[in-house]
Amino acid sequence: MSAPRKIRIEDLREPVLTDIQKAALAHGEDNPVELSLKAVEAAAIERTGLEDFGPEDYRERLGLWLSEVDGDAERTAIGRFGVFNDCVRNAASRLLIFDLLKRHPEIHDQQIERPIIVIGLPRSGTTHLVNLIAADQRLRSMPLWEGQEPVPNPKDVPGEDGGDPRWARSEAAWQGMKLASPLIASMHPMNPDHIHEELELQLPDFTSYNQEWVARSPKWRDYYLAHDQTPHYEWLRTMLEVLQWYKPRERWVLKCPQHLEQIGPLTKTFPDATIVVTHRDPVSVIQSAITMLTYGARMNYTNPRPEFYLEYWTDRIERLLRASVRDRGLLPSDRTVDVLFHELMADDMGTVERIYETAGLEMTDAARAQIKQYVDDHPRGKEGQVVYDLRADFDAEPADVRSGFDFYLDEFDIRQEVR
């Protein structure tokens, strides 16, 4: 197998836009949106024909999402449209969810038992690991298209091929993303069948740290961290019951870096879970995340501001890790597996076997073959491999960034990757 194509992004600070990107930005300017509760709710009602959004506490959270983006003078029109479109989709899902639960209260009888939940820093192998385990067809997992729209819309018309319109919309969004931001596929796959983070299921409740990834949202960060997330983890459990009702399986496999700072709500909501904690050099995590976000900013902001992402996400990763170290004692000692990034990359099948042993799940010949098939079909660097440079792109020294993480590095035998 040939080595992955190396990709060096030379224009992070001063983006050189493609004709397609210029056209997308112009289209946004020609089609402005109103970032208001009224506009989002009206569009969701029109999309579904429903009007019951359930408890109204969501309006405060949604209102903050919208107002923070609306007040950002550097947000582009197409960037505003992206937030509006996401909020309408999530509000429509909320309508459909409450309608479904009213018609089928037996959904609450579904049992979510002994899930395997991967937590760990973003860009630390969580995506690769959950997709490996999800290849085992005995387990229930959540592909992106299902997370984006968990309940079918009765107003939808099936495609000519009989396919699910939700999958088709997710695929269209992915193709559009690749056109507008062609290197995203090399950094963060968002194809419809990709096993994704269950925080998607919290978005119809307008919570989670996801908003920080799609917009510059320090106000939302502060609000989110100041509020107990236990009710929203209970919402997450209900959403898993919904998906399981549609497509039953014996056990779930889940993953989300957000759980690092929500170990209390997570373990209270899923008390019999096996928890897998991935670990990686925080500098590698930061430079990867901020390169991706700065690259994406060329479409969402008039100024990419790489220094913002360096400062914000160095602090954000530190917060995640400090919370995880603080709450480490809440994890079940007999059902917790620590996974070092370099060990996962060297022996992913051995890592999965270790997780299965802790989870009390037999590694069958069929499961092994399914996982191996996934590995064969998804070689590392298939879409190219981005070359990161913290010094050149962000004017930062790796040692300086790493110096704030001794509290974490002293706890785990993490290999230093960026020097």
C-alpha positions as CSV (number, residue, x, y, z in Angstrom):
1,M,0.0,0.0,0.0
2,S,1.4,3.4,-1.0
3,A,2.1,6.1,1.6
4,P,-0.8,8.6,2.2
5,R,-0.7,11.8,0.2
6,K,0.8,14.5,2.3
7,I,-1.2,17.8,2.5
8,R,0.3,21.0,3.7
9,I,-2.2,23.9,4.1
10,E,-0.1,27.0,3.2
11,D,-2.9,29.6,3.4
12,L,-4.4,29.3,6.9
13,R,-3.8,32.9,7.8
14,E,-4.6,34.4,4.4
15,P,-7.0,32.0,2.6
16,V,-6.8,31.7,-1.2
17,L,-10.4,30.9,-2.1
18,T,-11.5,28.6,-4.9
19,D,-14.2,29.7,-7.4
20,I,-16.6,27.4,-5.6
21,Q,-15.9,28.9,-2.3
22,K,-16.3,32.5,-3.6
23,A,-19.7,31.4,-5.2
24,A,-20.9,29.9,-1.9
25,L,-20.0,33.1,0.0
26,A,-21.8,35.2,-2.6
27,H,-24.8,32.9,-2.5
28,G,-25.0,33.5,1.3
29,E,-24.9,37.2,0.8
30,D,-27.8,37.0,-1.7
31,N,-29.9,34.8,0.7
32,P,-29.6,36.3,4.2
33,V,-31.3,34.6,7.2
34,E,-32.8,35.9,10.4
35,L,-31.2,34.3,13.4
36,S,-34.1,34.4,15.8
37,L,-36.2,32.0,17.8
38,K,-39.3,33.0,15.9
39,A,-37.7,32.3,12.5
40,V,-36.3,28.9,13.5
41,E,-39.5,27.7,15.2
42,A,-41.6,28.8,12.2
43,A,-39.4,27.0,9.8
44,A,-39.4,23.8,11.9
45,I,-43.2,23.9,12.1
46,E,-43.5,24.4,8.4
47,R,-41.1,21.5,7.8
48,T,-43.0,19.0,10.0
49,G,-46.6,20.2,10.3
50,L,-46.2,19.9,14.1
51,E,-46.3,22.5,16.8
52,D,-45.5,20.9,20.2
53,F,-41.9,21.5,21.0
54,G,-42.3,20.0,24.5
55,P,-40.9,21.8,27.6
56,E,-40.0,25.3,26.8
57,D,-36.7,25.5,28.7
58,Y,-34.9,24.8,25.3
59,R,-35.8,28.3,24.1
60,E,-33.2,29.9,26.5
61,R,-30.4,27.7,25.1
62,L,-31.4,28.0,21.5
63,G,-31.8,31.7,21.9
64,L,-28.2,32.0,23.2
65,W,-26.9,29.9,20.2
66,L,-28.6,32.3,17.8
67,S,-27.9,35.6,19.5
68,E,-24.2,34.8,19.9
69,V,-23.7,34.1,16.2
70,D,-26.0,37.0,15.3
71,G,-23.9,39.4,17.3
72,D,-20.6,38.3,15.7
73,A,-19.7,40.9,13.1
74,E,-17.1,38.6,11.5
75,R,-19.6,35.7,10.8
76,T,-20.2,35.4,7.0
77,A,-23.7,35.1,5.6
78,I,-23.1,31.5,4.6
79,G,-21.8,30.8,8.1
80,R,-25.0,32.3,9.5
81,F,-27.1,30.2,7.1
82,G,-25.2,27.1,8.3
83,V,-26.2,27.8,11.9
84,F,-29.8,28.6,11.0
85,N,-30.1,25.4,8.9
86,D,-28.7,23.3,11.7
87,C,-31.1,24.9,14.3
88,V,-34.1,24.3,12.0
89,R,-33.2,20.7,11.5
90,N,-32.8,20.2,15.3
91,A,-36.0,22.0,16.1
92,A,-37.8,19.9,13.5
93,S,-36.3,16.8,15.1
94,R,-37.6,18.0,18.5
95,L,-41.1,18.3,17.1
96,L,-40.9,14.8,15.6
97,I,-39.4,13.3,18.8
98,F,-42.2,14.6,21.1
99,D,-44.9,13.6,18.6
100,L,-43.4,10.0,18.4
101,L,-43.1,9.7,22.1
102,K,-46.8,10.7,22.6
103,R,-47.9,8.1,20.0
104,H,-45.6,5.4,21.3
105,P,-45.1,5.7,25.0
106,E,-43.8,2.1,25.0
107,I,-40.5,3.5,23.7
108,H,-39.7,4.3,27.3
109,D,-39.7,0.6,28.1
110,Q,-36.6,0.0,26.0
111,Q,-33.6,-1.0,28.1
112,I,-30.1,0.5,27.4
113,E,-27.9,-2.1,29.0
114,R,-24.1,-2.3,29.4
115,P,-23.1,0.1,26.7
116,I,-19.5,0.5,25.7
117,I,-18.7,4.2,25.8
118,V,-15.5,5.7,24.4
119,I,-14.4,9.0,26.0
120,G,-11.2,10.9,25.3
121,L,-9.9,14.0,23.8
122,P,-11.0,15.0,20.3
123,R,-8.4,13.9,17.7
124,S,-7.2,11.2,20.0
125,G,-8.4,8.1,18.2
126,T,-11.9,8.0,19.5
127,T,-13.5,8.1,16.0
128,H,-11.3,5.3,14.7
129,L,-11.9,3.2,17.8
130,V,-15.7,3.5,17.8
131,N,-15.8,2.7,14.1
132,L,-13.7,-0.4,14.7
133,I,-16.0,-1.7,17.4
134,A,-19.2,-0.7,15.5
135,A,-18.1,-2.9,12.7
136,D,-19.2,-5.8,15.0
137,Q,-22.8,-6.2,13.8
138,R,-24.0,-7.5,17.2
139,L,-23.7,-4.0,18.5
140,R,-25.9,-1.0,18.0
141,S,-24.2,2.2,16.9
142,M,-25.3,5.5,15.4
143,P,-24.3,6.5,11.9
144,L,-24.2,10.3,11.3
145,W,-27.3,10.4,9.1
146,E,-29.4,8.8,11.8
147,G,-28.0,11.1,14.5
148,Q,-28.7,14.2,12.4
149,E,-32.4,13.2,12.0
150,P,-33.3,10.5,14.4
151,V,-37.0,10.4,13.7
152,P,-38.4,10.2,10.1
153,N,-40.5,13.0,8.9
154,P,-43.9,11.7,7.7
155,K,-43.9,14.6,5.1
156,D,-40.9,13.1,3.4
157,V,-41.2,11.4,0.0
158,P,-38.9,8.4,-0.4
159,G,-36.3,8.7,-3.2
160,E,-36.7,7.0,-6.5
161,D,-34.5,4.2,-5.3
162,G,-36.6,3.8,-2.1
163,G,-33.8,5.1,0.0
164,D,-34.3,7.1,3.2
165,P,-34.5,10.8,2.5
166,R,-32.6,11.5,5.7
167,W,-29.6,9.6,4.3
168,A,-29.9,11.4,1.0
169,R,-29.9,14.8,2.8
170,S,-26.8,13.8,4.9
171,E,-25.0,12.7,1.7
172,A,-25.9,15.9,-0.1
173,A,-24.5,17.9,2.9
174,W,-21.3,15.9,2.9
175,Q,-20.8,16.4,-0.8
176,G,-21.4,20.1,-0.4
177,M,-19.0,20.3,2.5
178,K,-16.3,18.6,0.4
179,L,-16.8,21.2,-2.4
180,A,-16.8,24.2,-0.1
181,S,-14.0,22.8,2.2
182,P,-12.2,20.1,0.2
183,L,-9.7,19.2,2.8
184,I,-12.2,18.4,5.5
185,A,-12.4,14.8,4.4
186,S,-8.7,14.4,5.3
187,M,-9.3,15.7,8.8
188,H,-12.8,14.8,9.9
189,P,-15.0,12.4,7.9
190,M,-18.6,13.4,7.8
191,N,-20.0,10.9,5.3
192,P,-23.5,9.6,6.2
193,D,-22.6,6.1,7.3
194,H,-19.7,7.2,9.4
195,I,-20.3,6.3,13.1
196,H,-20.6,9.6,14.8
197,E,-20.8,11.2,18.3
198,E,-24.0,10.8,20.2
199,L,-23.9,14.5,21.1
200,E,-25.9,14.8,17.8
201,L,-28.8,13.3,19.8
202,Q,-28.5,16.2,22.4
203,L,-28.8,18.9,19.7
204,P,-32.6,18.7,19.5
205,D,-32.5,19.7,23.2
206,F,-30.1,22.5,22.2
207,T,-27.2,21.6,24.5
208,S,-23.7,19.9,24.3
209,Y,-20.4,21.5,23.5
210,N,-21.0,21.0,19.8
211,Q,-21.8,24.7,19.3
212,E,-18.2,25.5,20.2
213,W,-17.0,23.5,17.1
214,V,-19.3,25.3,14.7
215,A,-19.0,28.9,15.9
216,R,-16.9,31.1,18.2
217,S,-19.1,30.7,21.2
218,P,-17.4,31.6,24.5
219,K,-20.7,32.8,25.9
220,W,-22.3,29.4,25.2
221,R,-19.3,27.7,26.7
222,D,-19.7,29.6,30.0
223,Y,-23.5,28.9,30.1
224,Y,-23.0,25.2,29.3
225,L,-20.4,24.6,31.9
226,A,-22.4,26.5,34.5
227,H,-25.4,24.2,34.2
228,D,-25.8,20.6,35.4
229,Q,-26.0,18.4,32.3
230,T,-27.7,15.5,34.0
231,P,-31.1,16.3,32.6
232,H,-29.6,16.4,29.1
233,Y,-27.9,13.1,29.6
234,E,-31.3,11.7,30.6
235,W,-32.6,13.1,27.3
236,L,-29.7,11.3,25.5
237,R,-30.8,8.0,27.1
238,T,-34.3,8.6,25.8
239,M,-33.0,9.3,22.3
240,L,-31.1,6.0,22.4
241,E,-34.3,4.3,23.4
242,V,-36.0,5.9,20.4
243,L,-33.2,4.6,18.0
244,Q,-33.2,1.2,19.6
245,W,-37.0,0.9,19.2
246,Y,-36.5,1.5,15.5
247,K,-33.6,-0.9,15.2
248,P,-33.0,-3.2,18.2
249,R,-29.6,-4.6,19.2
250,E,-28.4,-6.1,22.4
251,R,-25.7,-3.5,23.3
252,W,-24.7,0.0,22.2
253,V,-21.2,1.4,21.4
254,L,-21.0,5.1,21.8
255,K,-18.3,7.8,21.8
256,C,-17.9,11.5,22.6
257,P,-15.0,13.6,23.9
258,Q,-17.6,15.8,25.7
259,H,-18.0,13.0,28.2
260,L,-14.6,13.8,29.7
261,E,-16.0,16.8,31.5
262,Q,-19.4,15.1,32.2
263,I,-18.3,11.9,33.9
264,G,-20.8,12.5,36.7
265,P,-23.9,12.8,34.5
266,L,-22.5,10.0,32.2
267,T,-22.0,7.4,34.9
268,K,-25.3,8.3,36.6
269,T,-27.2,7.9,33.4
270,F,-25.4,4.7,32.3
271,P,-24.3,3.1,35.5
272,D,-23.5,-0.3,34.0
273,A,-21.4,1.0,31.1
274,T,-17.9,0.0,30.2
275,I,-15.9,3.2,29.8
276,V,-12.9,3.4,27.4
277,V,-10.7,6.4,27.9
278,T,-8.3,7.4,25.1
279,H,-5.1,9.4,25.8
280,R,-2.9,11.4,23.5
281,D,-0.3,14.1,23.6
282,P,-2.4,17.3,24.2
283,V,-0.2,19.3,21.8
284,S,-1.0,16.8,18.9
285,V,-4.7,17.2,19.8
286,I,-4.6,21.0,19.9
287,Q,-2.7,21.5,16.7
288,S,-4.9,19.1,14.8
289,A,-8.1,20.6,16.1
290,I,-7.1,24.2,15.6
291,T,-5.8,23.6,12.1
292,M,-9.1,22.0,11.1
293,L,-11.1,24.9,12.7
294,T,-8.9,27.6,11.2
295,Y,-9.2,26.0,7.8
296,G,-13.0,25.9,8.1
297,A,-13.1,29.5,9.2
298,R,-12.5,30.7,5.7
299,M,-16.1,30.0,4.9
300,N,-17.7,31.0,8.2
301,Y,-15.7,34.1,9.1
302,T,-14.3,37.1,7.3
303,N,-11.1,36.8,9.4
304,P,-9.7,33.3,10.1
305,R,-8.0,34.4,13.3
306,P,-5.7,31.4,14.0
307,E,-4.7,33.0,17.3
308,F,-8.2,32.8,18.5
309,Y,-8.4,29.0,17.9
310,L,-5.0,28.5,19.5
311,E,-5.9,30.3,22.7
312,Y,-9.5,29.1,22.9
313,W,-8.8,25.4,22.3
314,T,-5.7,25.2,24.4
315,D,-7.9,26.4,27.3
316,R,-10.8,24.2,26.2
317,I,-8.6,21.0,26.1
318,E,-7.2,21.9,29.5
319,R,-10.7,22.2,30.9
320,L,-11.7,18.8,29.5
321,L,-8.6,17.2,31.0
322,R,-8.8,18.9,34.3
323,A,-12.4,17.7,34.7
324,S,-11.5,14.2,33.7
325,V,-8.7,14.0,36.2
326,R,-10.9,15.5,38.9
327,D,-13.7,13.0,38.3
328,R,-11.5,10.0,37.5
329,G,-12.7,8.3,40.8
330,L,-16.3,8.2,39.5
331,L,-15.3,5.8,36.7
332,P,-16.0,2.1,37.6
333,S,-12.5,0.6,38.3
334,D,-13.5,-2.8,37.0
335,R,-15.1,-1.5,33.8
336,T,-12.7,1.2,32.7
337,V,-10.1,0.7,29.9
338,D,-7.3,3.2,29.3
339,V,-6.1,3.3,25.7
340,L,-2.9,5.2,24.8
341,F,-2.9,6.6,21.2
342,H,0.4,5.1,20.1
343,E,-0.8,1.6,21.3
344,L,-4.0,1.9,19.5
345,M,-2.2,2.9,16.2
346,A,0.2,0.0,16.7
347,D,-2.3,-2.7,17.5
348,D,-5.9,-1.7,17.0
349,M,-7.3,-5.3,17.0
350,G,-5.4,-6.0,20.2
351,T,-6.9,-2.9,21.7
352,V,-10.4,-3.9,20.8
353,E,-9.8,-7.4,22.2
354,R,-8.8,-5.8,25.5
355,I,-11.9,-3.7,25.6
356,Y,-14.1,-6.7,24.9
357,E,-12.5,-8.7,27.7
358,T,-13.3,-5.9,30.2
359,A,-16.9,-5.5,28.7
360,G,-17.6,-9.2,29.0
361,L,-18.2,-9.5,25.3
362,E,-16.9,-12.5,23.4
363,M,-14.6,-11.8,20.4
364,T,-16.2,-14.2,17.9
365,D,-14.7,-15.2,14.5
366,A,-17.5,-13.3,12.8
367,A,-16.8,-10.1,14.8
368,R,-13.1,-10.4,14.1
369,A,-13.7,-10.7,10.4
370,Q,-16.1,-7.7,10.4
371,I,-13.6,-5.5,12.2
372,K,-10.8,-6.7,9.9
373,Q,-13.0,-5.9,6.9
374,Y,-13.5,-2.3,8.2
375,V,-9.7,-1.9,8.6
376,D,-9.1,-3.1,5.1
377,D,-11.8,-0.8,3.7
378,H,-10.6,2.3,5.6
379,P,-6.8,2.5,5.5
380,R,-5.3,5.4,7.4
381,G,-4.7,8.4,5.2
382,K,-7.1,7.2,2.5
383,E,-8.2,10.8,1.8
384,G,-4.7,12.2,2.4
385,Q,-2.8,13.2,5.5
386,V,-2.6,16.8,6.6
387,V,0.9,17.9,7.8
388,Y,0.5,20.2,10.9
389,D,2.9,22.9,11.9
390,L,2.2,24.7,15.2
391,R,5.2,27.0,14.8
392,A,4.6,28.2,11.3
393,D,0.8,28.4,11.3
394,F,0.2,29.6,14.9
395,D,3.5,31.1,16.0
396,A,3.5,28.8,19.0
397,E,6.2,26.6,20.5
398,P,5.0,23.0,21.3
399,A,6.9,23.0,24.6
400,D,5.0,26.2,25.7
401,V,1.7,24.7,24.9
402,R,2.5,21.4,26.6
403,S,3.7,23.2,29.8
404,G,0.2,23.7,31.0
405,F,-0.7,20.0,31.0
406,D,1.7,18.5,33.6
407,F,-1.2,17.7,35.8
408,Y,-2.4,15.3,33.1
409,L,0.9,14.0,31.7
410,D,2.1,13.1,35.1
411,E,-0.9,10.7,35.5
412,F,-0.5,8.7,32.3
413,D,2.4,7.3,30.2
414,I,1.6,9.4,27.1
415,R,4.1,9.5,24.3
416,Q,5.3,13.0,23.2
417,E,4.5,13.5,19.5
418,V,5.2,17.1,18.7
419,R,8.6,18.5,19.6
